[in-house]
Amino acid sequence: MSVNKNIQYTNSLDAISQCLALGASEFVISTGARNAELIYSILNINNIDYYSHPDERSASFFALGRALSTRKPVVMLTTSGTAVAELLPACIEAYYQSAPLILLTADRPIRYQNSGAPQSINQIDIFGQYAETDFHKWKYNHPLHINVHLEEPNLKSLNLDTLKDSKPSPQINDEKTSNTKVLEDFFDTDETINIIVGTLNIELRDQVLSFIERSNCATYAESVSGLREKISSIHSSEIKAERILRIGGIPSCRYWRDLEDNEEIKVLSVTPNNLPGLSRSSNVITSVNWNEVKVNKRTSISTPSGESERIDNLLKKYPNSEPSFIRKISEIIPNNSMVFLGNSLPIREWQIAATRSDKDNDFYANRGVNGIDGNVSTFLGISKDYKSSCGIFGDLTTLYDLNSLWFLEQINKTNVHIFVINNGGGKIFDHVQSLKDTPEVIMNTIKNSHTLDFSSWANMWKLDYSLFHKISDLNHLNSNRSVIEIIPNDNETHKFWNEFKNK
């Protein structure tokens, strides 16, 4: 990836034309004076969709959501100055999720660079390794930065005749070199093999599922893989093998982190970003033709451990605990929904407690770098393509992204439900072993403990609002846009986790 060369435009029409040539048909706009010509150009094109938001951070995560859903280039447009810096978190997440996000940033003329003049920060390589700057080298599997140096806006001088009826070009995907033989060689062994599946692009799910079934390997499928409910997925505590095949994104389970100290276990990762996810020695390949992989059906040696039954019993014992609410939510979500899990605790709790019934739902999460920011915005970006969408968010994750609901009217969807698990702070830190003996006053600071509720947030955006303390009251979802606040019983939740961990 280029980090030394920026292709810089000085004409707004040329920059927009280049985005269209790269296959972009959706633009997300955060406005300013410096990008006025670019906005004017976009709004005069007949064959594209556009959205707007005043906050660049939220807007860029929404653009990420559109790119994750369509797997096509989506343009995020900003004005100059610090507005550009607001794109960095979404840019990094897009890099690790291999999403085709184009960052189109307006700038003052080149003569202002390094002058200290207002709105003239140096944008050269501002996104570092996380964005390509030469569109000739761009492979659609990470962000691209296009910097446009513009004089004072002069909308009357723009000749839009050639741009108005422009159509986005078909996305050009270079043929990827398949590493099928590497995978076949990895399976050519008498050693035991388990498969771990992390975040997986939707278009690969059926192919990977077919491969898993052909291999007959014991498989731990995380919720964000979309395969957890489609196979007899083992629990993370049941993973036991001499070789691990990791498919997709980095797993959230503790077992994966423990592999750092278990170098005797051979690991092969198949992931589009070509990153192993481990600091110790392992192998990684970017792509496989799953339909062509030839592997002998292995004799699975995994035996049921009773873990599922044990979890079911704990959920019944502590019906108003946080995991029990997750189970209930998973049961009432409509079939064929999009489910977004954000962030760390909802993902882990869904993995442990959600129903195993296959409801043909699609799952998403921002697990590239596991950040807390932009989750609701990403969820809304994806929601545009679904009849029913349900996002499950922690309270702090929601607080990070309160202005995201600006997009609701623009995506024009009614069946959008936002569950907020309000446990009064970052309770994920209760599960960090190294913080176990930390004094309460320090833990409250680390967890950002609070007594806030989300009723006014829902009212601000004119959404239906409901609050639940008991699982018995949560029976169905209405068809209107809604915020559903869940306040689990803290005592029951604490007891659930104590018994879950100390089996």
C-alpha positions as CSV (number, residue, x, y, z in Angstrom):
1,M,0.0,0.0,0.0
2,S,1.3,3.4,-0.9
3,V,2.1,5.7,2.0
4,N,4.4,8.2,0.2
5,K,2.3,9.5,-2.7
6,N,-1.0,11.4,-2.7
7,I,-2.8,11.9,-6.0
8,Q,-4.2,15.4,-5.4
9,Y,-7.0,16.9,-7.4
10,T,-7.7,20.6,-8.0
11,N,-11.0,20.2,-9.8
12,S,-14.2,19.1,-8.1
13,L,-15.7,17.5,-11.2
14,D,-12.6,15.5,-11.9
15,A,-12.6,14.1,-8.3
16,I,-16.3,13.2,-8.5
17,S,-15.8,11.6,-11.9
18,Q,-13.0,9.5,-10.5
19,C,-15.2,8.2,-7.7
20,L,-17.9,7.2,-10.2
21,A,-15.3,5.5,-12.3
22,L,-14.2,3.5,-9.3
23,G,-17.8,2.2,-9.0
24,A,-19.2,4.5,-6.2
25,S,-22.9,5.1,-6.4
26,E,-23.5,6.3,-2.8
27,F,-22.2,9.5,-1.2
28,V,-22.3,10.4,2.5
29,I,-21.9,14.2,3.0
30,S,-20.7,16.3,5.9
31,T,-21.0,19.9,4.8
32,G,-18.8,22.9,4.9
33,A,-17.8,25.9,2.7
34,R,-14.7,24.3,1.3
35,N,-16.6,21.2,-0.1
36,A,-19.5,23.2,-1.4
37,E,-18.6,22.7,-5.1
38,L,-18.3,18.9,-4.5
39,I,-21.7,18.8,-2.8
40,Y,-23.2,20.8,-5.6
41,S,-21.8,18.4,-8.1
42,I,-23.0,15.3,-6.3
43,L,-26.5,16.7,-5.8
44,N,-26.8,17.3,-9.6
45,I,-26.0,13.7,-10.6
46,N,-29.1,11.7,-11.5
47,N,-27.9,8.1,-10.9
48,I,-26.6,8.1,-7.3
49,D,-27.8,8.1,-3.7
50,Y,-26.6,10.5,-1.1
51,Y,-27.1,11.1,2.6
52,S,-25.9,13.9,4.9
53,H,-24.9,14.4,8.6
54,P,-23.3,17.3,10.3
55,D,-20.9,15.1,12.3
56,E,-18.1,13.6,10.3
57,R,-17.4,10.8,12.8
58,S,-21.0,9.5,12.7
59,A,-21.3,10.1,9.0
60,S,-18.1,8.1,8.2
61,F,-19.3,5.1,10.3
62,F,-22.7,5.3,8.5
63,A,-20.7,5.2,5.2
64,L,-18.8,2.2,6.6
65,G,-22.2,0.5,7.2
66,R,-23.2,1.1,3.6
67,A,-19.9,-0.3,2.4
68,L,-20.2,-3.4,4.6
69,S,-23.8,-4.1,3.4
70,T,-23.3,-3.6,-0.3
71,R,-19.6,-4.5,-0.5
72,K,-19.3,-1.7,-3.1
73,P,-17.4,1.6,-2.8
74,V,-19.1,4.3,-0.8
75,V,-17.8,7.9,-0.7
76,M,-17.5,9.9,2.5
77,L,-17.2,13.6,1.7
78,T,-15.9,16.2,4.2
79,T,-14.8,19.8,4.2
80,S,-11.2,20.8,5.1
81,G,-9.5,21.2,8.5
82,T,-10.2,19.0,11.5
83,A,-13.2,17.5,9.8
84,V,-10.8,15.2,8.0
85,A,-9.4,13.9,11.2
86,E,-12.8,12.9,12.4
87,L,-12.8,10.1,9.7
88,L,-9.8,8.3,11.2
89,P,-11.8,5.9,13.5
90,A,-14.1,4.7,10.7
91,C,-11.1,4.5,8.3
92,I,-9.3,2.2,10.7
93,E,-12.3,0.0,11.2
94,A,-12.9,-0.2,7.4
95,Y,-9.2,-1.2,7.0
96,Y,-9.5,-4.1,9.3
97,Q,-12.9,-5.1,7.9
98,S,-11.6,-4.9,4.3
99,A,-14.4,-2.4,3.4
100,P,-14.2,-0.3,0.2
101,L,-14.6,3.1,1.8
102,I,-13.5,6.2,-0.2
103,L,-12.6,9.3,1.8
104,L,-13.1,12.4,-0.4
105,T,-11.7,15.4,1.5
106,A,-11.8,19.0,0.5
107,D,-8.7,21.1,1.1
108,R,-7.5,24.7,0.5
109,P,-5.2,25.2,-2.5
110,I,-1.7,23.6,-2.3
111,R,0.0,26.9,-1.7
112,Y,-1.6,27.0,1.8
113,Q,0.1,23.7,2.9
114,N,2.3,24.1,6.0
115,S,1.3,27.8,6.3
116,G,-0.8,27.6,9.4
117,A,-3.7,29.4,7.7
118,P,-7.2,28.5,8.9
119,Q,-8.6,25.2,7.6
120,S,-5.3,24.2,6.0
121,I,-4.0,21.2,7.9
122,N,-1.6,19.0,6.0
123,Q,-3.7,16.1,4.8
124,I,-0.9,14.2,3.1
125,D,-0.9,10.7,4.5
126,I,-3.1,11.8,7.3
127,F,-4.6,8.3,7.5
128,G,-1.2,6.6,7.4
129,Q,-1.2,2.9,6.5
130,Y,-5.0,2.7,6.8
131,A,-5.8,4.3,3.4
132,E,-4.4,4.0,-0.1
133,T,-3.7,7.3,-1.7
134,D,-3.2,6.1,-5.3
135,F,-6.4,4.9,-6.9
136,H,-4.4,3.0,-9.6
137,K,-3.2,0.7,-6.8
138,W,-6.5,0.4,-4.9
139,K,-7.8,-3.1,-4.6
140,Y,-11.2,-2.3,-3.0
141,N,-10.3,-4.2,0.2
142,H,-9.4,-1.2,2.3
143,P,-10.0,2.6,2.3
144,L,-8.9,5.0,-0.4
145,H,-8.2,8.7,0.3
146,I,-8.8,11.3,-2.4
147,N,-7.6,14.8,-1.5
148,V,-9.1,17.8,-3.5
149,H,-7.5,21.2,-3.4
150,L,-10.1,23.9,-4.2
151,E,-10.2,27.6,-4.5
152,E,-13.1,29.6,-3.0
153,P,-16.4,28.0,-4.0
154,N,-17.7,29.3,-7.3
155,L,-20.9,27.3,-8.1
156,K,-21.9,29.3,-11.1
157,S,-18.7,28.4,-12.9
158,L,-19.3,24.6,-12.7
159,N,-20.2,22.9,-16.0
160,L,-22.3,19.9,-14.9
161,D,-23.5,18.8,-18.3
162,T,-21.0,16.0,-18.6
163,L,-21.5,14.8,-15.0
164,K,-25.3,15.0,-14.6
165,D,-26.1,11.7,-16.4
166,S,-22.9,9.9,-15.4
167,K,-23.4,6.4,-14.2
168,P,-21.1,4.6,-11.7
169,S,-18.8,2.2,-13.5
170,P,-19.0,-1.5,-12.6
171,Q,-16.7,-2.3,-9.7
172,I,-13.5,-3.9,-11.0
173,N,-12.3,-6.7,-8.8
174,D,-8.9,-8.0,-9.7
175,E,-8.9,-11.8,-9.8
176,K,-7.5,-13.0,-6.5
177,T,-5.0,-15.7,-6.3
178,S,-6.6,-18.7,-4.6
179,N,-4.7,-20.4,-1.9
180,T,-6.8,-23.5,-2.0
181,K,-3.8,-25.9,-2.0
182,V,-2.4,-24.3,1.2
183,L,-5.6,-25.1,2.9
184,E,-5.7,-28.7,1.5
185,D,-2.1,-29.2,2.7
186,F,-3.1,-28.0,6.2
187,F,-5.8,-30.7,6.3
188,D,-3.4,-33.4,5.0
189,T,-2.6,-34.7,8.5
190,D,-3.6,-37.1,11.2
191,E,-3.7,-34.4,13.8
192,T,-7.0,-33.2,15.1
193,I,-8.4,-30.0,13.6
194,N,-11.0,-27.6,15.0
195,I,-12.4,-24.7,13.0
196,I,-13.1,-21.2,14.4
197,V,-15.2,-18.8,12.4
198,G,-15.2,-15.1,13.1
199,T,-16.9,-12.2,11.2
200,L,-17.7,-13.5,7.7
201,N,-18.9,-11.7,4.6
202,I,-22.5,-12.7,3.8
203,E,-21.5,-13.8,0.3
204,L,-19.1,-16.4,1.7
205,R,-21.4,-17.9,4.4
206,D,-23.0,-20.6,2.3
207,Q,-19.7,-21.7,0.8
208,V,-17.9,-21.8,4.2
209,L,-20.9,-23.7,5.6
210,S,-20.7,-26.3,2.9
211,F,-16.9,-26.7,3.5
212,I,-17.5,-27.2,7.2
213,E,-20.1,-29.8,6.6
214,R,-17.8,-31.6,4.1
215,S,-14.8,-31.5,6.6
216,N,-16.9,-32.7,9.6
217,C,-14.6,-30.8,11.9
218,A,-15.8,-29.6,15.3
219,T,-16.5,-25.9,14.7
220,Y,-16.8,-22.9,17.0
221,A,-18.9,-20.4,15.0
222,E,-19.1,-16.9,16.6
223,S,-22.3,-15.0,16.4
224,V,-21.0,-12.5,13.9
225,S,-20.1,-15.3,11.5
226,G,-23.8,-15.8,10.7
227,L,-23.2,-19.6,11.1
228,R,-23.7,-20.1,14.9
229,E,-27.3,-21.0,14.5
230,K,-26.8,-23.0,11.3
231,I,-24.4,-25.7,12.6
232,S,-24.0,-27.6,15.8
233,S,-21.4,-25.1,17.0
234,I,-19.3,-26.2,19.9
235,H,-18.7,-23.8,22.8
236,S,-15.4,-22.0,23.2
237,S,-14.7,-24.2,26.3
238,E,-15.0,-27.3,24.0
239,I,-12.3,-26.2,21.5
240,K,-9.5,-28.8,21.7
241,A,-7.3,-29.7,18.8
242,E,-3.7,-29.9,17.5
243,R,-4.5,-27.6,14.6
244,I,-6.8,-24.6,14.4
245,L,-8.3,-23.2,11.1
246,R,-9.5,-19.7,11.6
247,I,-11.9,-18.3,9.0
248,G,-12.9,-14.6,8.8
249,G,-12.3,-12.0,11.4
250,I,-10.5,-12.2,14.7
251,P,-12.5,-14.3,17.3
252,S,-13.7,-12.7,20.5
253,C,-13.3,-15.8,22.6
254,R,-10.6,-16.2,25.2
255,Y,-9.3,-19.4,23.6
256,W,-7.9,-17.3,20.7
257,R,-5.9,-15.0,23.0
258,D,-4.6,-18.0,24.8
259,L,-3.2,-19.4,21.6
260,E,-0.4,-16.7,22.0
261,D,1.2,-19.0,24.6
262,N,0.3,-22.3,22.9
263,E,2.7,-22.3,20.0
264,E,2.6,-26.1,19.7
265,I,-0.9,-25.7,18.2
266,K,-0.6,-25.0,14.5
267,V,-2.8,-22.1,13.2
268,L,-3.9,-21.2,9.7
269,S,-6.0,-18.1,9.2
270,V,-8.1,-17.4,6.0
271,T,-9.0,-13.7,6.1
272,P,-9.2,-11.0,3.5
273,N,-7.1,-8.5,5.4
274,N,-4.1,-10.9,5.4
275,L,-3.5,-10.3,9.2
276,P,-2.9,-13.3,11.4
277,G,-4.4,-11.9,14.6
278,L,-1.6,-13.4,16.6
279,S,1.8,-12.1,17.5
280,R,3.4,-15.6,17.5
281,S,4.2,-17.7,14.5
282,S,1.2,-18.8,12.4
283,N,0.2,-18.9,8.8
284,V,-2.3,-16.6,7.0
285,I,-3.8,-16.6,3.5
286,T,-6.3,-14.1,2.0
287,S,-8.7,-16.2,-0.1
288,V,-9.8,-19.7,-0.9
289,N,-12.2,-21.1,-3.5
290,W,-14.3,-22.9,-0.9
291,N,-16.2,-24.8,-3.5
292,E,-13.0,-26.3,-4.9
293,V,-11.4,-27.3,-1.6
294,K,-10.9,-31.1,-1.5
295,V,-10.6,-32.5,2.0
296,N,-11.3,-36.0,3.4
297,K,-14.2,-36.1,5.8
298,R,-12.7,-36.3,9.2
299,T,-13.9,-38.3,12.1
300,S,-15.1,-35.7,14.6
301,I,-14.0,-36.6,18.1
302,S,-16.0,-33.8,19.9
303,T,-18.6,-35.1,22.3
304,P,-21.3,-33.0,24.0
305,S,-20.0,-31.6,27.3
306,G,-23.4,-30.6,28.6
307,E,-22.5,-26.9,28.4
308,S,-25.7,-25.9,26.5
309,E,-27.8,-27.6,29.2
310,R,-25.8,-25.9,31.9
311,I,-26.3,-22.5,30.4
312,D,-30.1,-23.1,29.9
313,N,-30.4,-24.0,33.6
314,L,-28.5,-20.8,34.6
315,L,-30.8,-18.7,32.4
316,K,-33.9,-20.2,34.1
317,K,-32.3,-19.8,37.5
318,Y,-31.6,-16.1,36.9
319,P,-34.4,-15.0,34.6
320,N,-33.8,-11.2,34.9
321,S,-30.0,-11.4,34.5
322,E,-28.4,-9.7,31.5
323,P,-27.7,-12.9,29.6
324,S,-31.4,-14.0,30.1
325,F,-32.6,-10.7,28.5
326,I,-30.3,-11.5,25.5
327,R,-31.9,-14.9,25.2
328,K,-35.3,-13.3,25.2
329,I,-34.3,-10.7,22.6
330,S,-33.0,-13.4,20.3
331,E,-36.3,-15.2,20.6
332,I,-38.6,-12.2,19.7
333,I,-36.5,-10.8,16.9
334,P,-38.3,-11.5,13.6
335,N,-37.0,-14.0,11.2
336,N,-34.9,-12.7,8.3
337,S,-33.8,-9.6,10.3
338,M,-30.4,-7.9,10.3
339,V,-28.9,-8.1,13.8
340,F,-26.1,-5.8,14.8
341,L,-24.2,-6.5,18.0
342,G,-22.4,-3.6,19.6
343,N,-20.1,-3.9,21.3
344,S,-18.0,-6.3,23.5
345,L,-20.5,-7.5,26.1
346,P,-23.6,-8.0,23.8
347,I,-21.4,-10.0,21.4
348,R,-20.1,-12.3,24.1
349,E,-23.6,-12.6,25.7
350,W,-25.2,-13.4,22.4
351,Q,-22.6,-16.1,21.8
352,I,-23.4,-17.7,25.2
353,A,-27.1,-17.1,25.7
354,A,-28.9,-16.5,22.4
355,T,-31.3,-19.1,21.0
356,R,-29.7,-21.7,18.7
357,S,-32.8,-21.7,16.5
358,D,-31.9,-20.7,12.9
359,K,-34.0,-17.7,12.0
360,D,-32.1,-16.8,8.8
361,N,-30.9,-13.6,10.3
362,D,-27.8,-11.7,9.1
363,F,-25.3,-10.6,11.7
364,Y,-22.9,-7.6,11.8
365,A,-20.6,-6.0,14.3
366,N,-17.7,-3.5,14.3
367,R,-15.1,-6.1,15.2
368,G,-12.2,-4.9,13.1
369,V,-10.6,-3.1,16.1
370,N,-13.5,-3.6,18.5
371,G,-14.0,0.1,19.0
372,I,-16.9,1.6,21.0
373,D,-17.5,4.5,18.7
374,G,-19.8,4.6,15.7
375,N,-21.7,1.4,16.3
376,V,-25.2,2.8,16.0
377,S,-24.2,4.8,12.9
378,T,-22.8,1.6,11.3
379,F,-26.0,-0.3,12.2
380,L,-28.2,2.4,10.5
381,G,-26.0,2.3,7.4
382,I,-26.6,-1.4,7.1
383,S,-30.3,-1.2,8.0
384,K,-31.2,0.6,4.7
385,D,-31.0,-2.8,3.0
386,Y,-33.2,-4.8,5.4
387,K,-37.0,-4.9,6.0
388,S,-36.3,-5.6,9.7
389,S,-33.2,-4.4,11.7
390,C,-32.4,-4.9,15.4
391,G,-29.4,-3.4,17.0
392,I,-28.3,-4.5,20.5
393,F,-26.0,-2.0,22.2
394,G,-24.4,-1.4,25.5
395,D,-25.2,1.9,27.3
396,L,-21.8,3.5,26.8
397,T,-21.7,2.4,23.2
398,T,-25.0,4.2,22.7
399,L,-23.8,7.3,24.5
400,Y,-20.9,7.5,22.1
401,D,-23.2,7.8,19.1
402,L,-26.3,9.7,20.2
403,N,-26.5,11.9,17.1
404,S,-26.5,8.8,14.8
405,L,-30.3,8.8,14.6
406,W,-30.1,11.8,12.3
407,F,-29.9,9.2,9.5
408,L,-33.3,7.5,10.4
409,E,-35.4,9.7,8.1
410,Q,-32.9,9.3,5.3
411,I,-32.9,5.5,5.2
412,N,-36.7,5.5,5.2
413,K,-37.1,2.3,7.2
414,T,-39.8,1.9,9.9
415,N,-39.0,-1.5,11.4
416,V,-35.8,-0.4,13.1
417,H,-35.4,-1.4,16.8
418,I,-32.6,-0.3,19.1
419,F,-32.1,-2.3,22.2
420,V,-30.0,-0.5,24.9
421,I,-28.7,-2.8,27.6
422,N,-28.3,-0.2,30.4
423,N,-26.3,-1.8,33.2
424,G,-25.0,1.5,34.5
425,G,-21.6,1.6,32.8
426,G,-18.9,-0.5,31.2
427,K,-19.6,-3.9,32.8
428,I,-17.3,-5.6,30.4
429,F,-14.5,-4.6,32.7
430,D,-16.0,-6.9,35.4
431,H,-14.8,-9.7,33.1
432,V,-11.2,-8.6,32.8
433,Q,-9.2,-10.9,35.1
434,S,-6.3,-8.4,35.6
435,L,-8.8,-5.9,37.2
436,K,-10.3,-8.5,39.6
437,D,-8.9,-7.0,42.8
438,T,-9.2,-3.3,41.8
439,P,-10.7,-1.1,44.5
440,E,-14.3,-0.1,43.9
441,V,-13.7,3.6,43.6
442,I,-11.2,2.9,40.8
443,M,-13.5,0.4,39.1
444,N,-16.3,2.9,39.0
445,T,-14.1,5.3,37.2
446,I,-12.9,2.6,34.8
447,K,-16.5,1.5,34.1
448,N,-17.8,5.1,33.8
449,S,-20.6,4.2,36.2
450,H,-23.8,6.3,35.7
451,T,-27.5,6.6,36.5
452,L,-28.6,7.9,33.1
453,D,-31.6,6.5,31.1
454,F,-32.5,6.8,27.4
455,S,-36.1,7.9,27.4
456,S,-35.3,11.5,26.5
457,W,-33.0,10.3,23.6
458,A,-35.9,8.4,22.1
459,N,-38.2,11.4,22.6
460,M,-35.8,13.7,20.9
461,W,-35.9,11.7,17.8
462,K,-39.6,10.9,18.1
463,L,-39.2,7.2,18.5
464,D,-41.4,4.8,20.5
465,Y,-39.8,4.0,23.8
466,S,-40.2,1.2,26.3
467,L,-38.4,0.2,29.5
468,F,-38.1,-3.3,30.8
469,H,-36.8,-4.6,34.2
470,K,-38.4,-8.0,34.0
471,I,-38.0,-10.6,31.2
472,S,-41.7,-11.6,31.6
473,D,-42.8,-8.2,30.3
474,L,-40.8,-8.4,27.1
475,N,-42.9,-10.4,24.7
476,H,-42.9,-8.9,21.2
477,L,-41.8,-6.0,19.0
478,N,-44.0,-3.5,17.3
479,S,-43.5,-2.4,13.8
480,N,-42.5,1.2,14.6
481,R,-39.1,2.6,15.1
482,S,-38.3,2.1,18.7
483,V,-35.7,2.4,21.5
484,I,-36.1,-0.5,23.9
485,E,-34.2,0.1,27.2
486,I,-33.3,-3.0,29.2
487,I,-32.2,-2.6,32.8
488,P,-31.2,-6.1,34.0
489,N,-31.1,-7.2,37.6
490,D,-27.5,-6.5,38.7
491,N,-27.6,-9.1,41.5
492,E,-28.9,-11.9,39.2
493,T,-26.4,-10.9,36.5
494,H,-23.5,-11.1,39.0
495,K,-24.6,-14.5,40.3
496,F,-25.1,-15.8,36.7
497,W,-21.5,-14.9,35.8
498,N,-20.0,-16.3,39.0
499,E,-21.7,-19.7,38.4
500,F,-21.0,-19.7,34.7
501,K,-17.2,-19.1,35.3
502,N,-16.9,-21.4,38.3
503,K,-18.3,-24.6,36.9
